[in-house]
Amino acid sequence: MAEVRSLILTKRVVMRLLLVCAFLSFICCTPPKKLPSSLTLEQRYAEDKLYYQKTEAKIKYGTIQFNGGNGFSKDSAIVIGGLKNYREANTSATIYINNKYGQQNIDWKEITRNISIKNHKMIELIIFQDINANSNVLMYFDFSSAIPDTSQSPTVPR
């Protein structure tokens, strides 16, 4: 009985080793994919500019809407609706500030961005310098529509 058990254990160990070897050979032999960071600066700039223009068009045609308050406190945050992801939210906030304060790095300069997620609310605080008024501005944005709905459990395809 002990010989049979050791034979079964040996067979399991050999199978696991074969699986590990197959996995490692797959990793070592698969060519690396081109990462976004391998793009040139010009390519990244062109990609960001195109994304900015697409987001701007969504705002123009009402797919992305700005609601809520003036953005000067968490309670009166500017609610951005119709977002698909955080990148779109981030770009929308920049467009909002551009429309209100002028062109970035000419009329205003970003100092920092801080984000907090609590109770299914994503609030981002953007602190920037209003160059024309020579003062710092704190502006709150509510990006909650960019968070996937987790109130319902996801369905798993069978």
KATA-V638486 format. One record per residue. N is the residue number from 1. RES is the residue in one small letter. SS is DSSP state (a for helix, b for strand, c for the rest). BURIAL is I if it has 9 or more other ideal C-beta (glycine too) atoms within 8 Angstrom, else O. D_FIRST is the distance of its C-alpha to the first C-alpha in Angstrom with 2 decimals. Layout:
# KATA-V638486
[[N:RES:SS:BURIAL:D_FIRST] [N:RES:SS:BURIAL:D_FIRST]]
This chain:
# KATA-V638486
[[1:m:c:O:0.00] [2:a:a:O:3.81] [3:e:a:O:5.41] [4:v:a:O:5.19] [5:r:a:O:6.29] [6:s:a:O:8.73] [7:l:a:O:9.85] [8:i:a:O:10.70] [9:l:a:O:12.41] [10:t:a:O:14.17] [11:k:a:O:15.37] [12:r:a:O:16.73] [13:v:a:O:18.43] [14:v:a:O:19.98] [15:m:a:O:21.25] [16:r:a:O:22.78] [17:l:a:O:24.42] [18:l:a:O:25.85] [19:l:a:O:27.28] [20:v:a:O:28.83] [21:c:a:O:30.31] [22:a:a:O:31.73] [23:f:a:O:33.25] [24:l:a:O:34.78] [25:s:a:O:36.21] [26:f:a:O:37.74] [27:i:a:O:39.38] [28:c:a:O:40.66] [29:c:a:O:42.04] [30:t:c:O:43.68] [31:p:c:O:47.36] [32:p:c:O:48.55] [33:k:c:O:50.58] [34:k:c:O:54.17] [35:l:c:O:54.38] [36:p:a:O:57.46] [37:s:a:O:58.28] [38:s:a:O:58.82] [39:l:c:O:61.90] [40:t:c:O:65.27] [41:l:a:O:67.50] [42:e:a:O:69.79] [43:q:a:O:66.95] [44:r:a:I:65.70] [45:y:a:O:69.27] [46:a:a:O:69.84] [47:e:a:I:66.61] [48:d:a:O:67.52] [49:k:a:O:71.08] [50:l:a:O:69.94] [51:y:a:I:67.57] [52:y:a:I:70.48] [53:q:a:O:72.76] [54:k:a:O:70.27] [55:t:a:I:69.80] [56:e:a:I:73.58] [57:a:a:O:74.03] [58:k:a:I:71.59] [59:i:a:I:73.69] [60:k:a:O:76.90] [61:y:c:O:75.75] [62:g:c:O:74.32] [63:t:c:O:70.60] [64:i:c:I:70.23] [65:q:b:O:72.48] [66:f:b:I:73.65] [67:n:b:O:74.20] [68:g:b:I:74.29] [69:g:c:I:76.51] [70:n:c:O:78.08] [71:g:c:I:74.94] [72:f:c:O:76.42] [73:s:c:O:73.95] [74:k:c:O:70.45] [75:d:c:O:72.07] [76:s:c:I:74.32] [77:a:c:I:71.82] [78:i:b:I:72.52] [79:v:b:I:70.01] [80:i:b:I:69.01] [81:g:b:I:67.76] [82:g:c:O:66.27] [83:l:c:I:64.02] [84:k:c:O:60.96] [85:n:c:O:59.52] [86:y:a:O:60.34] [87:r:a:O:62.06] [88:e:a:I:64.45] [89:a:a:I:65.09] [90:n:a:I:65.81] [91:t:a:I:68.18] [92:s:a:I:69.91] [93:a:a:I:70.63] [94:t:a:I:72.15] [95:i:a:I:74.29] [96:y:a:I:75.43] [97:i:a:I:76.56] [98:n:a:I:78.22] [99:n:a:O:80.19] [100:k:a:O:81.30] [101:y:a:I:81.89] [102:g:c:O:82.38] [103:q:c:O:80.48] [104:q:b:I:77.56] [105:n:c:O:78.37] [106:i:c:O:82.08] [107:d:c:I:82.85] [108:w:b:I:79.67] [109:k:b:O:76.88] [110:e:b:I:73.37] [111:i:b:O:72.38] [112:t:b:O:68.93] [113:r:b:I:66.64] [114:n:b:O:64.36] [115:i:b:I:62.09] [116:s:b:O:60.59] [117:i:b:O:58.33] [118:k:b:O:58.38] [119:n:c:O:57.97] [120:h:c:O:57.73] [121:k:b:O:60.96] [122:m:b:I:61.21] [123:i:b:I:64.38] [124:e:b:I:65.53] [125:l:b:I:68.30] [126:i:b:I:70.28] [127:i:b:I:72.71] [128:f:b:I:75.33] [129:q:b:I:78.74] [130:d:b:I:81.67] [131:i:c:I:83.67] [132:n:c:O:86.91] [133:a:c:O:86.91] [134:n:c:O:85.40] [135:s:b:O:82.96] [136:n:b:O:79.23] [137:v:b:I:77.99] [138:l:b:O:74.84] [139:m:b:I:73.72] [140:y:b:I:70.81] [141:f:b:I:69.09] [142:d:b:I:66.69] [143:f:c:I:64.10] [144:s:a:I:62.06] [145:s:a:I:62.32] [146:a:a:I:60.28] [147:i:c:I:57.26] [148:p:c:O:54.95] [149:d:c:O:54.97] [150:t:c:O:51.88] [151:s:c:O:53.00] [152:q:c:O:51.16] [153:s:c:O:47.49] [154:p:c:O:47.01] [155:t:c:O:45.93] [156:v:c:O:42.92] [157:p:c:O:43.33] [158:r:c:O:40.74]]
